[in-house]
Amino acid sequence: MTELIMEEKSIESVSDFMNSIREDVFHKEHLLFAEGIKKFLAFLSNYVDEKIIKEYCKSVALKMMNYAHHRSMNDDMVDKGSKQLDGILNKKWCNNSIDEIGSFFRRFIFTDVQINNLERDFTDSEMLKVPGLFDVVFRGHAGYDWSLLPSIFREPKRIEKYEREIYYEMLMRAPNAFNEKDVFGNLVLMQHYSCPTRLLDVTFNPLVALYFACQKDANNDGKLLVFVNARCDFWNEVSIQAQSKLALLDYRRKIEFWKDVVFGTSLGKYEDVFAKDELQSIHFLAPVWAKTKKLAPRIERQSGAFAIVPEIGIRKDKDGHWISPLDSFCCMSYRIPDSHKTDLLKELDMMNINETSLFDGLEHLGRYLQTMYG
């Protein structure tokens, strides 16, 4: 398959942006997903062997096939897809294996799209009306060079060593705000209250992401990132629960845990923290995308979801920039020139995308009115 190369576009108006999202993203989702999974498998091959990569591919395919069976494909079509993937994975692993896997996902998703013939809209209700095989999510960065690292991993105070201590300190100091049995829900609330976590905010609404990309950052251009990934799951899915519980491991034990994951060692010795069905390496290999209960008004206002980012592959590149596992999932990006940010925010304000509509609290209303009349 010819690699899909999407040239980064510079956004100067909201209408240009919406047209590009429609034409370059929503009309090419199957191609973007295929390229994204190829990028991620190439990334993953730096850390784990082919056996684990094949297990991951099977898990993604099974998830997609289950959705496809519910909404579009009959038994014969799903069985045919399963046999096609098995044929690829059962062959000797070679340089073309990742391309073949990408081609399989492209064909399978395209078949589903043809059957359903869905038209995508920009409103949250339309985008979520019929659950698809995958989701498109967005994230806006005020600074073009910002990394895709959650706050717990960011410089200058990379405090992942103290993740467990921070988690339990929060619960100890505000016990009535948290549910000790719901680790992911606790991380969501901690994120809401500016406590560092391994969560990264994303949104289903591209205009919300554009708003955040248009915020000021020392006269720097902004950046908007697009991710096409396997469908976001609800908060109780096994991989989401499993990755959330990484916050409960102390740092020394966490290092040992990741060695066991990478080498495919049994994870049975971690049953004091994880449920038995959570202790499979494939649950920890890739970032997971999670829909959540509306635990805070901001989540609903921003059409919000979360990516949980595992430690695997976090490193600095040769230029000193931090690399995140999410980088390999990003299938497209837009540059937001600093010189156009103010005009773009004015356009978004006319669509009721502004500080007071996206955030709750009188302080945000006060700041919004200051920008109106200041």
Secondary structure, DSSP 4 states (H G I P E B T S, - for coil): -PPP--PPEEP--HHHHHHHIIIIIITSHHHHHHHHHHHHHHHHTTTS-HHHHHHHHHHHHHHHHHHHHHHT--HHHHHHHHHHHHHHHTSPP-TTHHHHHHHHHHHHHHHHHHHH-----SSHHHHTTS--SEEEEEEEESSTT--S--GGG-SSS--GGGHHHHHHHHHHH-GGG--TT-HHHHHHHHHHTT---SEEEEES-HHHHHHHHTS-STT--EEEEEEEEEPPBPTTSHHHHHHHGGGGS-HHHHHHHHHHHHTT---GGGTTTS-GGG--GGGTSS-EEE-----SHHHHHTTEEEEE--STT-EE-TTSPEE-GGGGGEEEEEEE-GGGHHHHHHHHHHTT-SHHHH--SHHHHHHHHHHHH-
